[in-house]
């Protein structure tokens, strides 16, 4: 469960970074 949670967190961070670049 911890691995999945970490994965989701990373995905959100990457998404936020992508939006900032735009």
PDB file with one MODEL, atoms N, CA, C and O in Angstrom:
MODEL        1
ATOM      1  N   UNK A   1       0.844  -1.212   0.000  1.00  0.00           N
ATOM      2  CA  UNK A   1       0.000   0.000   0.000  1.00  0.00           C
ATOM      3  C   UNK A   1       0.881   1.264   0.000  1.00  0.00           C
ATOM      4  O   UNK A   1       0.563   2.257  -0.654  1.00  0.00           O
ATOM      5  N   UNK A   2       1.970   1.204   0.732  1.00  0.00           N
ATOM      6  CA  UNK A   2       2.846   2.374   0.805  1.00  0.00           C
ATOM      7  C   UNK A   2       3.426   2.717  -0.574  1.00  0.00           C
ATOM      8  O   UNK A   2       3.515   3.885  -0.953  1.00  0.00           O
ATOM      9  N   UNK A   3       3.818   1.669  -1.315  1.00  0.00           N
ATOM     10  CA  UNK A   3       4.397   1.896  -2.644  1.00  0.00           C
ATOM     11  C   UNK A   3       3.394   2.594  -3.572  1.00  0.00           C
ATOM     12  O   UNK A   3       3.749   3.515  -4.308  1.00  0.00           O
ATOM     13  N   UNK A   4       2.152   2.145  -3.524  1.00  0.00           N
ATOM     14  CA  UNK A   4       1.122   2.749  -4.383  1.00  0.00           C
ATOM     15  C   UNK A   4       0.910   4.214  -3.999  1.00  0.00           C
ATOM     16  O   UNK A   4       0.758   5.082  -4.860  1.00  0.00           O
ATOM     17  N   UNK A   5       0.902   4.471  -2.686  1.00  0.00           N
ATOM     18  CA  UNK A   5       0.679   5.843  -2.221  1.00  0.00           C
ATOM     19  C   UNK A   5       1.815   6.742  -2.708  1.00  0.00           C
ATOM     20  O   UNK A   5       1.582   7.863  -3.160  1.00  0.00           O
ATOM     21  N   UNK A   6       3.039   6.241  -2.609  1.00  0.00           N
ATOM     22  CA  UNK A   6       4.207   7.018  -3.044  1.00  0.00           C
ATOM     23  C   UNK A   6       4.129   7.283  -4.548  1.00  0.00           C
ATOM     24  O   UNK A   6       4.440   8.373  -5.026  1.00  0.00           O
ATOM     25  N   UNK A   7       3.701   6.245  -5.277  1.00  0.00           N
ATOM     26  CA  UNK A   7       3.593   6.371  -6.731  1.00  0.00           C
ATOM     27  C   UNK A   7       2.580   7.478  -7.085  1.00  0.00           C
ATOM     28  O   UNK A   7       2.841   8.318  -7.946  1.00  0.00           O
ATOM     29  N   UNK A   8       1.438   7.461  -6.413  1.00  0.00           N
ATOM     30  CA  UNK A   8       0.405   8.467  -6.677  1.00  0.00           C
ATOM     31  C   UNK A   8       0.931   9.860  -6.356  1.00  0.00           C
ATOM     32  O   UNK A   8       0.662  10.818  -7.081  1.00  0.00           O
ATOM     33  N   UNK A   9       1.686   9.964  -5.260  1.00  0.00           N
ATOM     34  CA  UNK A   9       2.243  11.253  -4.859  1.00  0.00           C
ATOM     35  C   UNK A   9       3.196  11.781  -5.923  1.00  0.00           C
ATOM     36  O   UNK A   9       3.179  12.966  -6.254  1.00  0.00           O
ATOM     37  N   UNK A  10       4.024  10.892  -6.452  1.00  0.00           N
ATOM     38  CA  UNK A  10       4.979  11.296  -7.488  1.00  0.00           C
ATOM     39  C   UNK A  10       4.214  11.767  -8.726  1.00  0.00           C
ATOM     40  O   UNK A  10       4.572  12.772  -9.341  1.00  0.00           O
ATOM     41  N   UNK A  11       3.162  11.035  -9.083  1.00  0.00           N
ATOM     42  CA  UNK A  11       2.366  11.403 -10.256  1.00  0.00           C
ATOM     43  C   UNK A  11       1.792  12.800 -10.111  1.00  0.00           C
ATOM     44  O   UNK A  11       1.805  13.585 -11.059  1.00  0.00           O
ATOM     45  N   UNK A  12       1.288  13.110  -8.926  1.00  0.00           N
ATOM     46  CA  UNK A  12       0.695  14.433  -8.698  1.00  0.00           C
ATOM     47  C   UNK A  12       1.766  15.510  -8.808  1.00  0.00           C
ATOM     48  O   UNK A  12       1.530  16.564  -9.399  1.00  0.00           O
ATOM     49  N   UNK A  13       2.950  15.248  -8.238  1.00  0.00           N
ATOM     50  CA  UNK A  13       4.031  16.220  -8.280  1.00  0.00           C
ATOM     51  C   UNK A  13       4.439  16.495  -9.726  1.00  0.00           C
ATOM     52  O   UNK A  13       4.649  17.646 -10.109  1.00  0.00           O
ATOM     53  N   UNK A  14       4.549  15.437 -10.523  1.00  0.00           N
ATOM     54  CA  UNK A  14       4.942  15.594 -11.922  1.00  0.00           C
ATOM     55  C   UNK A  14       3.880  16.394 -12.666  1.00  0.00           C
ATOM     56  O   UNK A  14       4.200  17.236 -13.505  1.00  0.00           O
ATOM     57  N   UNK A  15       2.619  16.126 -12.354  1.00  0.00           N
ATOM     58  CA  UNK A  15       1.518  16.839 -13.013  1.00  0.00           C
ATOM     59  C   UNK A  15       1.597  18.328 -12.683  1.00  0.00           C
ATOM     60  O   UNK A  15       1.439  19.174 -13.564  1.00  0.00           O
ATOM     61  N   UNK A  16       1.842  18.645 -11.409  1.00  0.00           N
ATOM     62  CA  UNK A  16       1.922  20.038 -10.994  1.00  0.00           C
ATOM     63  C   UNK A  16       3.087  20.734 -11.690  1.00  0.00           C
ATOM     64  O   UNK A  16       2.965  21.881 -12.119  1.00  0.00           O
ATOM     65  N   UNK A  17       4.224  20.033 -11.800  1.00  0.00           N
ATOM     66  CA  UNK A  17       5.402  20.610 -12.450  1.00  0.00           C
ATOM     67  C   UNK A  17       5.081  20.885 -13.919  1.00  0.00           C
ATOM     68  O   UNK A  17       5.477  21.919 -14.458  1.00  0.00           O
ATOM     69  N   UNK A  18       4.368  19.967 -14.564  1.00  0.00           N
ATOM     70  CA  UNK A  18       4.006  20.118 -15.976  1.00  0.00           C
ATOM     71  C   UNK A  18       3.139  21.363 -16.161  1.00  0.00           C
ATOM     72  O   UNK A  18       3.327  22.122 -17.111  1.00  0.00           O
ATOM     73  N   UNK A  19       2.192  21.568 -15.251  1.00  0.00           N
ATOM     74  CA  UNK A  19       1.293  22.730 -15.330  1.00  0.00           C
ATOM     75  C   UNK A  19       2.105  24.010 -15.163  1.00  0.00           C
ATOM     76  O   UNK A  19       1.842  25.009 -15.833  1.00  0.00           O
ATOM     77  N   UNK A  20       3.096  23.978 -14.262  1.00  0.00           N
ATOM     78  CA  UNK A  20       3.916  25.171 -14.035  1.00  0.00           C
ATOM     79  C   UNK A  20       4.690  25.527 -15.295  1.00  0.00           C
ATOM     80  O   UNK A  20       4.846  26.703 -15.626  1.00  0.00           O
ATOM     81  N   UNK A  21       5.176  24.499 -15.999  1.00  0.00           N
ATOM     82  CA  UNK A  21       5.940  24.738 -17.226  1.00  0.00           C
ATOM     83  C   UNK A  21       5.050  25.389 -18.280  1.00  0.00           C
ATOM     84  O   UNK A  21       5.507  26.241 -19.043  1.00  0.00           O
ATOM     85  N   UNK A  22       3.781  24.988 -18.323  1.00  0.00           N
ATOM     86  CA  UNK A  22       2.857  25.552 -19.305  1.00  0.00           C
ATOM     87  C   UNK A  22       2.546  26.988 -18.922  1.00  0.00           C
ATOM     88  O   UNK A  22       1.783  27.660 -19.615  1.00  0.00           O
TER      89      UNK A  22
ENDMDL
END
